[in-house]
Amino acid sequence: MEKNNSKRKSIIFTGGGTGGSVTPLLAVAKELMAKENQVDYYFVGTKSGPERQIVKQADLRKDFKFMALSAGKWRRYFSLKNFFDLFVVIYAFFISLVYLQKIKPKAIFSAGSFVSVPLVWAAYFYRIPVLIHQQDIRPGLANRLMARVSKVVGVTFKDSKKAYKKKAIVIGNPIRWELINNANEKKDQYFSKWGFKKDLPILLLIGGGTGSLALNNLIKEAWPLIKGRWQVIHIAGKNKSFKNYIKDEDYRFFNFLPNKDLIVLMALADLIVSRAGLGVLTEISALRKASIVVPMPNSHQEDNANFLKKERAAWVIEQKHLQPDVLVDKLNYFIKRKDEVKELEKNISSLICFGAEEKLAEILKTWLNK
């Protein structure tokens, strides 16, 4: 037995397309790296998503060996792309068989994303145990497809448990606490580094790893209405650009930032405007920040946003109502109603169960040593 434990093992983390499915994977990976030394870590993601860059900049104790996989998806509306993507998924399944034969992982962990589906089904062919994490309240199609062949499904909220029945355990959402702690320690340093003014509040706007055209256009249109009253940090998203940048000392534009820098800027912000993915909402919760949440229409994010609204943990604006004057009204409300802002901060901080990264890492550790 001791001889087997001394041999190197391997594990695959998989997800991507957006940053939301990557950050919880890295949080769990960090915990596992602290527990297991003789392990090779692999990350399987999309060819064009932000995950390759996120993983590279993660600053973990060990490096991931990144492998790309074609990612098809199923659209819930008529599209010829569904027909062609079916062949993409089939092709990715056979490539996954090759990857798994080469790597021979002891376990696979995914937090969603269509790029993971063919890999997870290929893992079932080899009887490799799979751990899935469901971040959002509404189970996504990719996770529901993978759950059929997974061993355990961790969920953030108890309302998601019924979708996965006996496989589900309520576990919360993973987060890298060292980044949160570092952000709170360094925010004063960054305040000076970036030259922020003490007499103007800071608004941070972020639309996720791949960005949001609606949020990007919103801040461009609203800027003349808030200029001189707010400082803005605008994270536009990977490969997102504008023809006419806002040129002002109180406006700071970034396409993409390493997570450790992004979280420091989130800690600096007085108010955050974001989409309603659970990754960014978990960071907002850990940082105890007031936020304006704009869920992606006709998506799982609407359930997340409705939950926050019901719990009075964030202001929610539907995208169809997203106009510059609506944003300005909320910003004015933020300045005038400090009592409600404190209530938002208190409620968001208590919504998500923390400690999931340790529990998920412990499951994976058990499988690695089985």
C-alpha positions in Angstrom: 0.0 0.0 0.0 2.8 2.4 0.9 4.4 1.7 -2.4 1.3 2.7 -4.4 0.9 5.9 -2.4 4.4 6.9 -3.3 3.7 6.8 -7.0 2.8 10.0 -8.8 -0.9 10.4 -9.6 -2.7 12.8 -11.9 -6.0 14.7 -11.8 -7.9 16.8 -14.3 -9.7 20.0 -13.7 -11.9 21.1 -16.5 -14.1 24.1 -17.4 -14.0 27.4 -19.3 -15.5 29.5 -22.0 -16.0 32.1 -19.3 -14.1 32.8 -16.1 -17.0 31.8 -13.9 -16.4 28.1 -14.1 -12.6 28.5 -13.7 -12.2 30.4 -10.4 -13.9 27.7 -8.2 -11.7 25.1 -9.8 -8.6 27.0 -8.9 -9.7 27.5 -5.3 -10.2 23.7 -4.9 -6.9 23.0 -6.7 -5.0 25.3 -4.2 -6.5 23.3 -1.3 -5.6 20.0 -2.9 -2.1 21.1 -3.7 -1.6 21.8 0.0 -2.7 18.3 0.9 -1.1 16.2 -1.9 2.5 16.4 -3.2 2.8 13.5 -5.6 0.2 14.7 -8.1 0.4 16.1 -11.6 -2.3 18.7 -12.4 -4.0 19.1 -15.8 -6.5 21.6 -16.9 -8.7 21.0 -19.9 -10.4 24.0 -21.3 -11.5 25.7 -24.6 -9.1 26.9 -27.2 -10.3 30.6 -27.2 -11.8 31.2 -23.8 -10.1 33.2 -21.0 -9.3 30.1 -18.9 -5.8 29.5 -20.3 -4.8 33.0 -19.2 -6.6 32.7 -15.9 -4.8 29.4 -15.1 -1.5 30.8 -16.2 -1.8 33.8 -13.9 -3.3 31.9 -10.9 0.0 32.0 -9.0 -0.4 28.5 -7.5 2.2 26.3 -5.9 2.3 24.0 -8.9 1.7 24.6 -12.6 -1.2 23.2 -14.5 -0.5 21.4 -17.8 -3.1 23.1 -20.0 -4.8 21.1 -22.8 -7.4 22.5 -25.2 -10.5 20.8 -26.3 -13.1 21.8 -28.9 -16.3 22.9 -27.2 -19.7 22.5 -28.9 -22.9 23.5 -27.1 -26.6 23.0 -27.4 -28.8 26.1 -27.9 -32.3 26.1 -26.7 -33.6 27.6 -29.9 -33.5 26.6 -33.5 -30.1 27.0 -35.0 -28.1 25.1 -37.6 -25.1 25.5 -35.3 -26.7 22.8 -33.1 -26.4 20.3 -36.0 -22.7 21.1 -36.6 -21.8 21.3 -32.9 -23.1 17.8 -32.5 -20.2 16.6 -34.6 -17.9 18.9 -32.6 -18.9 17.2 -29.4 -18.5 13.7 -30.9 -15.0 14.7 -32.2 -14.2 16.1 -28.7 -15.3 12.8 -27.1 -12.8 10.8 -29.1 -10.0 13.3 -28.4 -10.9 13.1 -24.7 -10.5 9.3 -24.9 -7.0 9.9 -26.2 -6.2 12.5 -23.4 -7.4 10.2 -20.7 -5.5 7.2 -22.0 -2.4 9.4 -22.0 -2.9 11.1 -18.6 -4.6 8.2 -16.7 -6.2 10.6 -14.1 -7.4 9.2 -10.8 -10.2 11.8 -10.7 -11.8 14.6 -12.7 -13.4 17.8 -11.3 -15.6 20.2 -13.3 -17.6 23.2 -12.3 -19.7 23.3 -15.4 -19.1 24.3 -19.1 -19.8 22.5 -22.3 -16.1 21.9 -22.9 -16.2 19.4 -19.9 -19.1 17.3 -21.2 -17.3 15.1 -23.7 -14.4 14.7 -21.3 -16.6 13.6 -18.5 -18.5 11.1 -20.6 -15.2 9.7 -21.8 -14.1 9.4 -18.2 -17.2 7.3 -17.6 -16.0 5.0 -20.4 -12.8 4.4 -18.4 -14.6 4.3 -15.0 -12.8 7.4 -13.7 -14.7 9.1 -10.8 -16.0 12.5 -11.6 -16.9 15.3 -9.2 -19.2 18.1 -10.4 -19.9 21.4 -8.7 -23.1 23.3 -9.4 -22.6 27.0 -8.6 -25.8 28.6 -9.8 -29.3 28.0 -8.4 -30.7 26.7 -11.7 -28.8 23.6 -12.9 -27.2 24.2 -16.2 -27.6 21.8 -19.2 -23.9 20.9 -19.2 -23.9 20.0 -15.5 -27.2 18.0 -15.9 -25.6 16.0 -18.8 -22.4 15.4 -16.7 -24.3 14.5 -13.5 -25.7 11.4 -15.1 -22.2 9.8 -15.1 -20.7 11.6 -12.1 -20.1 10.2 -8.7 -20.9 13.3 -6.6 -22.4 16.7 -7.3 -21.7 19.5 -4.9 -24.2 22.4 -4.9 -24.0 25.9 -3.6 -27.7 26.2 -2.5 -30.1 23.6 -1.1 -32.7 24.6 -3.8 -30.4 23.0 -6.4 -30.2 19.7 -4.6 -33.5 18.2 -5.9 -32.1 18.3 -9.5 -29.3 15.8 -8.7 -31.1 13.7 -6.0 -28.9 11.3 -4.0 -25.7 12.4 -5.7 -26.0 16.0 -4.4 -24.4 17.5 -1.3 -24.9 21.1 -0.2 -21.4 22.4 0.1 -21.3 26.1 -0.8 -19.1 27.8 -3.4 -15.3 27.5 -3.5 -13.2 30.7 -3.1 -9.5 31.5 -2.8 -9.5 33.2 0.7 -5.8 34.1 0.4 -6.8 36.5 -2.4 -9.6 38.0 -0.4 -7.3 38.5 2.6 -4.6 39.9 0.4 -7.0 42.3 -1.2 -8.2 43.7 2.1 -4.6 44.1 3.2 -3.4 45.8 0.0 -6.4 48.0 -1.0 -4.8 51.1 0.6 -1.6 50.4 -1.3 -3.5 50.0 -4.6 -5.5 53.2 -3.8 -2.3 55.1 -3.9 -0.8 53.1 -6.8 -3.7 53.8 -9.1 -4.0 57.4 -8.0 -7.6 57.3 -6.8 -9.1 60.4 -5.2 -10.4 60.4 -1.6 -13.3 62.7 -2.3 -15.0 60.6 -5.0 -16.6 57.2 -4.6 -15.3 54.3 -6.8 -17.6 52.3 -9.1 -16.3 49.0 -10.5 -18.1 47.6 -13.5 -17.4 44.1 -14.7 -19.2 41.8 -17.2 -17.3 38.6 -16.6 -14.2 37.1 -18.3 -15.5 37.5 -21.8 -17.3 40.7 -21.0 -20.8 42.1 -21.5 -21.6 44.3 -24.5 -24.7 45.7 -22.6 -22.6 46.7 -19.5 -19.8 48.1 -21.7 -22.2 50.3 -23.7 -24.0 51.3 -20.5 -20.9 52.9 -18.9 -19.9 54.6 -22.1 -23.4 56.2 -22.4 -23.7 57.0 -18.7 -20.2 58.6 -18.3 -21.3 62.2 -19.2 -24.0 61.9 -16.5 -21.6 60.7 -13.7 -18.4 62.5 -14.7 -17.0 64.4 -11.8 -19.1 62.5 -9.2 -17.7 59.0 -9.5 -14.4 57.3 -10.3 -14.9 54.3 -12.6 -12.9 51.0 -13.0 -14.2 49.3 -16.1 -13.3 45.7 -16.8 -14.5 45.2 -20.4 -13.6 41.5 -20.9 -11.2 39.6 -23.0 -10.9 40.8 -26.6 -13.5 43.6 -26.0 -12.6 47.0 -27.3 -14.2 50.3 -28.1 -13.7 52.7 -31.0 -14.0 55.7 -28.7 -12.4 55.2 -25.3 -13.3 57.5 -22.5 -10.4 59.7 -21.8 -10.6 61.0 -18.3 -8.4 60.7 -15.2 -11.3 59.3 -13.2 -12.0 56.5 -15.7 -9.7 53.4 -15.8 -10.2 50.8 -18.5 -8.9 47.2 -18.5 -9.7 44.3 -20.9 -8.6 41.7 -18.5 -6.8 41.5 -15.1 -5.3 38.6 -13.1 -7.7 37.5 -10.5 -5.5 38.7 -7.6 -5.4 42.2 -9.0 -9.1 42.2 -9.9 -10.1 41.2 -6.4 -8.0 44.1 -4.9 -9.9 46.5 -7.2 -13.1 45.0 -6.1 -12.1 45.5 -2.5 -11.3 49.2 -3.3 -14.7 49.8 -4.9 -17.6 51.4 -3.0 -20.1 49.8 -5.4 -19.9 47.0 -8.0 -22.0 46.6 -11.1 -21.8 43.0 -12.5 -23.5 40.1 -14.2 -25.0 37.5 -11.9 -22.7 34.6 -12.3 -22.0 32.8 -8.9 -18.2 33.2 -9.3 -18.3 37.0 -9.1 -21.2 37.0 -6.6 -19.2 34.8 -4.3 -16.3 37.3 -4.4 -18.7 40.2 -3.7 -20.1 38.2 -0.8 -16.7 37.5 0.7 -15.7 41.2 0.3 -19.0 42.3 1.7 -19.8 44.8 -1.1 -22.9 46.5 -2.2 -23.7 45.7 -5.8 -26.0 46.3 -8.8 -26.6 43.0 -10.5 -27.7 42.8 -14.2 -28.4 39.1 -15.0 -27.8 37.8 -18.5 -31.3 37.6 -20.1 -32.9 34.1 -20.4 -30.2 32.4 -18.5 -29.5 30.8 -15.1 -28.3 34.2 -13.9 -31.9 35.4 -13.6 -32.5 32.8 -10.8 -29.4 34.0 -9.0 -30.5 37.6 -9.3 -34.0 36.9 -8.1 -32.6 35.1 -5.1 -30.4 38.1 -4.2 -33.4 40.4 -4.7 -35.6 38.3 -2.5 -33.0 38.3 0.3 -32.3 42.1 -0.1 -28.7 41.4 -0.8 -28.2 43.4 -4.1 -30.0 45.8 -6.3 -31.2 44.1 -9.5 -31.8 45.7 -12.9 -33.1 43.6 -15.8 -31.2 44.2 -19.0 -34.3 45.4 -20.8 -34.5 48.3 -18.3 -30.8 49.0 -18.4 -30.5 52.7 -19.4 -28.0 55.4 -18.3 -30.7 57.3 -16.3 -31.6 54.1 -14.4 -28.0 53.6 -13.4 -27.6 57.2 -12.4 -30.7 56.9 -10.2 -29.2 53.9 -8.4 -25.9 55.7 -7.9 -27.7 58.7 -6.4 -29.6 56.4 -4.2 -26.3 54.8 -3.1 -25.0 58.2 -1.9 -28.2 59.2 -0.1 -29.3 55.9 1.5 -26.3 54.7 3.5 -28.6 52.7 5.8 -29.8 50.5 2.9 -26.3 50.2 1.5 -25.2 48.7 4.9 -28.1 46.3 4.8 -27.1 45.1 1.3 -23.5 44.6 2.5 -24.7 42.7 5.6 -27.1 40.5 3.7 -24.8 39.6 0.8 -22.1 38.6 3.2 -24.3 35.9 4.9 -25.9 34.3 1.8 -23.2 31.9 0.6 -21.9 29.0 2.7 -18.1 29.1 2.7 -15.6 26.3 3.2 -16.5 24.5 0.0 -13.0 24.5 -1.4 -11.8 22.4 1.6 -14.6 19.9 1.4 -14.3 19.4 -2.3 -10.5 19.0 -2.1 -11.0 16.4 0.6 -13.3 14.3 -1.7 -10.7 14.5 -4.5 -7.9 13.6 -2.0 -9.8 10.5 -1.0 -10.3 9.4 -4.7 -6.6 10.1 -5.4 -5.5 7.7 -2.7 -8.1 5.0 -3.2 
